[in-house]
Amino acid sequence: MVLKKLSEKLSAELVEQMDDTSNIEVPIEKLKSSLTFIQTALAKLKIELTKHDFEDQQEEIYFFKEGKPRIYSFLIFATERYVIENTMPLFGNEQQLIHLQQQLSYINRFLRQNEFLYQYYKLGATELDERYFTRNGNIGQMGFAEVPDVDRNFSTIADYLFSKFIAYEKLQAYVTAEIDIRTISERSSLKTVGKEIKWTGEGVNIVELIYGIYETGQVNDGKATIAELMDFFGQSLKINLTKYFKRFSDIKRRKSMSKTRFLDEMQQKVNKRIEDSDAWIPENQRGRYGY
């Protein structure tokens, strides 16, 4: 039972290794770390299979029905989660919720398309194991919605789909949790704000402000695009900024000595507030007033 024990050992190790990558915030770095662990485990499994044959058919069925799919599911989950995180809208709770709902719909559609085998998986059925999970199993007329090309020495017709079932159930839980977090946040913000907050100044002023934020790299380590910032501030402050290019052109065409009129005014106002507060708040009490 060498292969069974090895697959169980590698699966347990991967659980711990994936926990170590959970603190990595950058999606691509998290994916790279995960793939290193997973590909190493799969390579060990494949090498061992070339050295040892299965003791009996039951070990072969276990290997392709449970052992390998548990390990391969880590690969599917890691890559699918990366796609979800990497394509997540940077700003806008509503847009993120739409994105997550679309991902959930995709997962559910996949499970429905493979409903027969998925029910076989969920029920722990065994009647067709010899056909699905042995390398000599009959692969004709399977009727699966997704049947990939397989390495007949390291795969059977159904082990890949069982891997996807395991991974997609984990993805369901992950996406659902992310939806719940954003839904709770949305409800909480609606309760705490109490009244609508919107930009009531000139549109050109907020464009000037956002360009200042963009040029100084204040958001997402300077990686947020100007379009993303415009979208975020436009939605947050209820102002249409779709024509921000035109407004920025208006700023460039100003004939006054300083083209950053709004930012200059902000600087003057803040400096005046600092000077005025220093003038009358006692030195030993300034911290009490938030200065």
C-alpha positions in Angstrom: 0.0 0.0 0.0 3.0 2.3 -0.7 1.1 4.6 -3.1 -1.9 5.0 -0.8 0.3 5.9 2.2 2.3 8.3 0.1 -0.7 10.1 -1.3 -2.1 10.5 2.2 1.2 11.9 3.5 1.6 14.4 0.6 -2.0 15.5 1.0 -1.5 16.2 4.8 1.7 18.1 4.0 0.0 20.3 1.4 -2.7 21.3 3.9 0.0 22.7 6.2 1.9 24.3 3.3 -1.2 26.0 1.9 -1.8 27.5 5.4 1.7 29.0 5.2 0.8 30.8 1.9 -2.5 32.3 3.3 -0.6 35.3 4.7 0.8 36.3 1.3 -1.3 39.2 0.1 -0.2 39.6 -3.5 -2.2 37.0 -5.6 0.6 36.2 -8.0 3.1 35.6 -5.2 0.6 33.4 -3.4 0.0 31.4 -6.6 3.8 30.9 -7.2 4.3 29.6 -3.7 1.3 27.3 -3.9 2.3 25.9 -7.3 5.8 25.1 -6.0 4.4 22.9 -3.2 1.7 21.3 -5.4 3.9 20.5 -8.4 6.5 19.0 -6.1 3.9 16.7 -4.5 2.5 15.6 -7.9 6.0 14.9 -9.2 6.8 12.7 -6.2 3.5 10.9 -6.7 4.2 10.3 -10.4 7.8 9.1 -9.8 6.6 6.7 -7.1 4.0 5.3 -9.5 6.7 4.4 -12.0 8.6 2.5 -9.2 5.8 0.6 -7.6 2.7 -0.9 -9.2 -0.6 -1.1 -7.3 -0.9 -4.1 -5.0 -4.4 -4.8 -6.1 -7.3 -3.1 -7.9 -8.7 -1.6 -4.7 -5.5 0.4 -4.2 -5.6 1.6 -7.8 -9.2 2.7 -7.3 -8.4 4.5 -4.1 -5.4 6.2 -5.7 -7.4 7.6 -8.6 -10.6 8.2 -6.8 -9.3 9.8 -3.6 -5.5 10.0 -3.3 -4.5 11.8 -6.5 -7.7 14.0 -6.7 -7.1 15.4 -3.2 -3.6 16.5 -4.2 -4.5 17.7 -7.7 -7.5 19.6 -6.3 -5.0 22.0 -4.6 -3.6 22.9 -8.1 -7.1 23.6 -9.5 -8.1 25.6 -6.4 -5.0 27.7 -6.3 -5.2 28.6 -10.0 -8.9 29.3 -9.9 -8.6 31.4 -6.8 -5.8 33.4 -8.4 -8.0 34.2 -11.4 -10.9 35.3 -9.1 -8.6 37.6 -7.0 -6.7 38.9 -10.0 -9.8 39.9 -11.9 -11.5 41.4 -8.8 -12.5 45.1 -9.4 -10.2 47.1 -7.2 -12.9 49.6 -6.1 -16.6 49.5 -5.5 -18.3 47.0 -3.2 -21.2 46.5 -5.6 -18.9 45.7 -8.5 -17.0 43.2 -6.4 -20.2 41.5 -5.4 -21.3 41.2 -9.0 -17.9 39.7 -9.9 -18.2 37.2 -7.1 -21.7 36.2 -7.9 -20.6 35.6 -11.5 -17.9 33.3 -10.3 -20.3 31.4 -8.1 -22.7 31.0 -11.1 -19.8 29.6 -13.1 -19.0 27.0 -10.4 -22.6 26.0 -10.1 -23.0 25.7 -13.9 -20.0 23.4 -14.1 -21.4 21.1 -11.3 -24.8 21.0 -13.1 -23.1 20.1 -16.4 -21.4 17.2 -14.7 -24.4 16.3 -12.5 -24.3 12.5 -13.0 -20.7 12.1 -11.9 -21.0 14.8 -9.3 -23.9 12.9 -7.7 -21.7 9.8 -7.9 -19.0 11.7 -6.0 -21.4 13.2 -3.4 -23.1 9.9 -2.7 -19.8 8.0 -2.3 -21.1 5.5 -4.9 -18.9 2.6 -5.9 -20.7 0.7 -8.6 -18.8 2.2 -11.5 -15.4 2.5 -9.8 -13.7 -0.1 -12.0 -14.8 1.8 -15.1 -14.0 5.3 -13.8 -10.9 4.8 -11.6 -8.7 2.1 -13.2 -6.4 2.8 -16.1 -7.9 0.0 -18.1 -11.4 1.3 -17.5 -13.7 1.7 -20.5 -13.5 5.3 -21.6 -16.1 5.1 -24.4 -19.4 6.9 -24.2 -18.8 8.5 -20.8 -21.2 11.3 -21.4 -19.3 13.8 -19.3 -19.4 17.5 -20.2 -15.7 17.8 -19.7 -13.3 15.0 -20.7 -9.7 16.2 -20.9 -6.9 14.4 -22.6 -5.2 12.3 -20.0 -1.9 10.6 -19.4 -3.0 7.0 -19.4 -0.2 6.0 -17.1 -1.0 8.6 -14.5 -4.7 9.2 -15.0 -8.2 7.7 -15.5 -11.2 9.1 -17.2 -12.8 10.5 -14.0 -10.0 11.3 -11.6 -9.6 14.9 -13.1 -13.3 15.6 -12.6 -13.2 14.3 -9.1 -10.3 16.7 -8.5 -12.4 19.6 -9.8 -15.3 18.6 -7.6 -13.1 18.8 -4.5 -11.6 22.1 -5.7 -14.9 23.7 -6.7 -16.6 22.9 -3.5 -13.7 24.7 -1.7 -14.1 27.6 -4.2 -17.8 27.7 -3.4 -17.1 28.1 0.3 -14.4 30.7 -0.4 -16.6 32.8 -2.8 -19.6 32.6 -0.6 -17.6 33.8 2.4 -16.3 36.7 0.3 -19.8 37.6 -0.7 -21.0 37.5 2.9 -18.2 39.8 4.0 -19.0 42.4 1.4 -22.8 42.1 2.0 -22.3 42.7 5.8 -20.0 45.6 5.0 -22.6 47.1 2.7 -25.4 46.8 5.2 -23.1 48.2 8.0 -22.1 51.2 5.9 -25.7 52.0 5.1 -26.6 51.9 8.8 -23.7 53.9 10.1 -23.6 56.7 7.4 -27.2 57.6 8.1 -27.3 60.1 5.2 -25.9 60.2 1.7 -22.4 61.6 1.2 -21.7 63.1 -2.2 -19.4 65.6 -3.8 -21.1 69.0 -4.1 -18.1 71.0 -5.3 -17.1 71.6 -8.8 -16.3 68.5 -10.8 -13.0 69.9 -12.0 -11.9 70.2 -8.4 -12.3 66.5 -7.6 -10.5 65.6 -10.9 -7.6 67.8 -9.8 -7.6 66.1 -6.4 -7.6 62.5 -7.8 -4.8 63.3 -10.2 -2.8 64.5 -7.2 -3.5 61.2 -5.4 -2.6 59.3 -8.6 0.6 61.1 -9.3 1.9 60.7 -5.7 1.1 57.0 -5.7 -1.1 57.0 -2.6 -3.3 54.0 -3.4 -2.3 50.4 -3.8 1.4 51.3 -3.7 0.9 53.5 -6.7 -0.4 50.6 -8.9 -4.0 51.9 -9.1 -4.8 53.4 -12.5 -6.3 56.8 -13.0 -9.4 55.2 -14.5 -9.8 53.0 -11.4 -9.4 55.9 -9.1 -12.0 57.9 -11.0 -14.4 55.0 -10.9 -13.9 54.6 -7.1 -14.3 58.3 -6.2 -17.1 58.7 -8.6 -19.1 55.9 -7.1 -18.2 56.7 -3.5 -19.1 60.4 -3.8 -22.0 60.1 -6.3 -20.5 62.2 -9.1 -20.1 61.3 -12.8 -16.4 61.4 -13.7 -16.6 59.6 -17.1 -15.4 62.8 -18.8 -12.4 63.3 -16.5 -10.1 63.7 -19.6 -11.9 66.7 -20.7 -11.9 68.2 -17.2 -8.2 67.6 -16.9 -7.7 69.3 -20.3 -9.6 72.3 -18.8 -7.1 72.3 -15.9 -4.1 72.3 -18.4 -5.6 75.2 -20.3 -5.9 77.5 -17.3 -4.1 80.8 -17.8 -3.6 81.7 -14.2 -0.2 81.6 -12.6 -0.9 78.2 -11.0 -2.9 75.5 -12.8 -3.5 73.5 -9.6 -5.9 76.1 -8.2 -7.9 73.7 -6.0 -4.9 72.0 -4.6 -3.3 75.3 -3.8 -6.5 76.5 -2.1 -6.5 73.3 0.0 -2.9 73.8 1.0 -3.6 77.4 2.1 -6.7 76.4 4.1 -5.0 73.5 5.9 -2.0 75.7 6.7 -4.3 78.4 8.1 -6.1 75.8 10.2 -2.8 74.6 11.6 -1.6 78.1 12.3 -4.9 79.2 13.9 -5.0 76.1 16.1 -1.4 76.7 17.3 -2.3 80.2 18.2 -4.9 79.4 20.9 -4.7 75.8 22.0 -2.3 75.4 24.9 0.7 73.2 24.2 -0.2 70.6 26.8 -3.7 70.2 25.5 -3.3 70.0 21.8 -3.5 66.2 21.7 -7.0 66.4 23.3 -8.3 68.3 20.3 -6.9 66.0 17.6 -4.1 68.4 16.4 
